[in-house]
Amino acid sequence: MKETYPPRPPAGLPHRRLCLAADVEQYSRLDTRTQSAVQSELVRMLDEAAALTGLDRTAWTRQPQGDMEFAVLPEATPEDLVLGPFVHHLAVRLADRNARPDAQRVRLRMAVDTGVVADAALGHAGPAPVAVARYVNAPQLRAVLATIAAADLAVIVSDRLYQDVVRSGRRDLDPAQYVRAHVRVKEFGGYGWIRVPGHAPDDLRSAVAETPEPKPAADAGAPGRTALSQHVHQGAAVGRDVTGGLTVGLPVIPPSAGSGPAR
């Protein structure tokens, strides 16, 4: 009997994909010539780390942005390979590059998340690309690099990836090496987990703990609103308010909310 398969979804429909952003720290302080060299070296190091991990970079949908590369990885990319061996090889390539006597030091922030992604006119749309852009600019991630002067790479993964992949006991992943951070950038709020390859989690905790908590967006702090830490699950917005309640879709305003903003 001839096997039949379900029809493939039309092109352009959202798919669940792994998203990654690598951003050069303090890039704007470099002169034009050095910026150009650093961009080339960042691409080279990402290429080499992927090749050593067995990942095909030619299949990545890449969106260069000067000091940062945002990439959407192919469906079925092993997430543990990205969070484990790929991060390791990138850290090694970066350390080797920075050890050169004549090299202008390069330090990277990297963010990884998985979720719904759709092709769009200017690149990509969906919760995962937005989340990665916010995570890579997390104040806690910047604070970790500022505090640990010897660190060349700081990585943050979404709470979703930490719970589903890091804590699952997969190879090369140790949950104890990650430190949780409550990230709030612009309208985005959520938990992420930070790791600095080659450095113990105790080195990170003080930097994460001492990072000032950003004020919520004006509409989130208005009377009658409940502050949310959101992600997307099966197409619906899912979040936990600051009191621990679970919200699916639009938040339900509790009767007592009129007395003032949740804290």
C-alpha positions in Angstrom: 0.0 0.0 0.0 1.3 3.4 -0.9 2.0 5.5 2.1 0.4 8.9 2.3 1.6 11.9 4.2 -0.2 15.0 5.4 0.2 17.9 3.0 3.1 20.3 3.8 2.0 23.7 5.1 2.1 26.5 2.6 5.2 28.6 2.5 5.1 31.7 4.7 3.0 30.0 7.5 4.6 30.2 11.0 6.9 27.3 12.1 8.4 26.5 15.4 12.1 27.2 15.0 15.3 27.9 17.0 16.4 31.5 17.0 19.8 32.8 17.9 21.4 36.3 18.2 25.1 37.0 18.7 25.9 40.7 19.5 29.4 42.3 19.9 29.8 44.1 23.2 30.7 47.9 23.0 30.9 47.7 19.2 30.2 51.4 18.8 33.5 52.3 20.5 35.5 50.7 17.7 36.7 52.7 14.7 35.3 52.0 11.2 38.2 49.8 10.1 38.1 47.7 13.2 34.3 47.4 13.0 34.6 46.0 9.5 37.3 43.5 10.7 35.2 42.4 13.7 32.1 41.8 11.6 34.2 39.4 9.3 35.7 37.7 12.3 32.3 37.2 14.0 31.0 35.5 10.9 34.1 33.3 10.7 33.9 32.3 14.3 30.2 31.4 14.0 31.0 29.4 10.8 33.8 27.5 12.5 31.8 26.8 15.7 28.9 25.4 13.6 31.2 23.3 11.4 32.9 21.7 14.5 29.5 21.0 15.9 28.2 19.4 12.7 25.7 22.2 12.0 25.2 23.4 8.4 25.4 27.2 8.5 24.4 27.5 4.9 20.9 26.3 6.0 20.6 29.1 8.6 18.4 32.0 7.6 20.7 34.8 8.6 19.9 38.5 9.2 23.1 40.5 9.7 22.7 43.7 11.6 26.2 45.2 11.8 27.4 44.4 15.3 24.9 41.5 15.5 23.8 38.4 13.6 20.3 37.1 14.1 19.6 33.7 12.7 16.7 31.3 12.3 17.9 27.7 12.3 16.4 24.9 10.3 13.5 22.9 11.7 14.6 19.8 13.6 18.0 21.4 14.6 19.1 19.6 17.8 18.7 22.2 20.5 21.2 20.5 22.8 23.9 20.7 20.1 23.4 24.5 19.9 23.3 25.1 23.7 26.2 22.7 24.4 28.9 22.0 21.7 28.2 25.0 19.6 28.5 27.4 22.5 31.6 25.6 23.7 33.3 25.8 20.3 32.3 29.5 19.9 33.8 30.2 23.3 37.1 28.5 22.3 37.3 30.3 19.0 36.7 33.6 20.7 39.3 32.9 23.4 41.9 31.9 20.7 41.2 35.0 18.7 41.4 37.3 21.7 44.7 35.7 22.8 46.5 37.1 19.7 48.9 39.9 20.9 47.7 42.3 18.2 44.0 41.6 18.4 41.3 44.1 19.5 39.4 42.2 22.1 35.9 41.0 21.0 33.3 40.0 23.6 29.9 38.6 22.7 26.4 38.4 24.2 24.4 35.6 22.8 20.7 34.7 23.2 18.8 31.6 22.2 15.1 30.9 22.2 12.6 28.6 20.3 9.1 29.4 19.2 6.9 30.6 16.4 8.6 32.2 13.5 7.2 33.5 10.2 8.9 35.0 7.2 8.1 38.7 6.8 9.0 41.6 4.5 11.8 42.9 6.7 13.0 39.5 7.9 11.0 37.5 10.4 8.0 37.9 12.6 6.8 36.1 15.6 7.3 35.8 19.4 10.7 34.0 19.2 12.5 36.7 17.1 11.2 39.4 19.4 12.2 37.5 22.5 15.7 36.8 21.3 16.1 40.5 20.5 15.1 41.4 24.0 17.1 38.7 25.7 20.4 39.6 24.0 19.9 43.2 25.3 19.0 42.1 28.9 20.6 44.4 31.5 21.7 41.3 33.5 23.6 39.9 30.5 25.4 43.2 30.0 26.1 43.4 33.8 27.7 39.9 33.8 30.2 40.9 31.1 30.9 44.1 32.9 31.5 42.3 36.2 33.5 39.3 34.9 36.3 41.0 33.1 37.9 37.7 32.0 34.7 36.6 30.2 34.6 36.7 26.4 31.1 35.2 26.0 27.9 35.4 28.0 24.9 33.3 26.9 21.2 33.6 27.9 18.6 31.0 27.0 14.9 31.4 27.4 13.1 29.7 30.4 11.4 27.5 27.8 14.7 26.1 26.5 16.1 25.8 30.0 13.2 23.8 31.3 12.7 21.6 28.1 16.4 21.1 27.1 18.9 22.1 29.8 17.1 20.4 32.6 16.4 17.2 30.6 19.9 15.8 31.4 21.1 16.0 27.8 24.8 15.7 27.0 27.1 18.7 27.7 24.4 20.6 29.5 24.6 21.2 33.3 21.6 23.1 34.8 23.7 24.1 37.8 25.9 26.3 35.5 22.9 28.7 34.7 21.7 31.6 36.8 18.1 32.8 36.5 17.4 36.4 35.6 14.1 38.2 35.3 14.4 40.1 32.1 12.3 43.2 31.3 13.2 45.1 28.1 10.7 47.5 26.6 7.3 45.7 26.6 8.9 42.3 27.0 9.0 40.5 30.4 10.2 37.0 31.1 12.7 34.7 32.7 16.0 33.8 31.1 19.0 31.7 32.3 22.5 33.0 31.9 25.7 31.0 31.6 29.3 32.1 31.0 31.4 29.3 29.6 34.5 28.7 31.8 33.1 30.5 34.8 31.3 29.2 37.8 27.7 30.3 38.5 28.7 32.0 41.7 30.7 34.5 39.6 27.4 35.5 37.8 25.0 35.7 40.8 26.2 38.9 42.2 26.0 40.7 38.8 22.5 39.3 38.2 21.3 40.1 41.7 22.6 43.6 41.7 21.2 44.6 38.3 18.4 47.2 39.0 15.0 46.0 38.1 13.7 48.1 35.2 10.4 49.9 35.7 7.5 48.2 34.0 6.1 49.9 30.8 3.6 52.6 31.5 0.6 50.6 30.5 1.7 47.5 32.5 1.9 49.6 35.7 -1.3 51.5 35.2 -4.1 50.9 37.8 -6.2 47.9 36.9 -3.4 46.2 35.0 -1.5 43.1 36.1 2.2 42.9 35.2 3.0 39.8 33.1 5.9 37.6 32.4 4.8 36.1 29.0 5.7 33.5 26.4 3.8 31.8 23.7 2.5 28.2 23.9 0.7 26.6 21.1 -0.2 29.9 19.6 -1.6 31.5 22.8 0.0 34.0 25.0 0.8 32.4 28.3 2.2 34.2 31.3 2.5 34.3 35.0 1.6 37.5 36.8 3.8 38.6 39.6 1.6 36.9 42.2 2.0 33.5 40.5 -1.3 33.3 38.7 -1.4 31.7 35.2 -2.7 33.7 32.3 -3.6 32.3 28.9 -4.5 34.8 26.2 -5.6 38.2 27.5 -5.1 38.7 31.2 -8.1 38.6 33.5 -8.2 41.6 35.8 -8.8 40.5 39.4 -11.6 42.3 41.3 -9.1 43.8 43.7 -6.9 45.2 40.9 -8.7 48.6 41.0 -7.0 49.4 44.3 -3.6 49.8 42.6 -1.0 48.2 40.4 0.2 44.7 41.3 3.6 44.5 42.9 
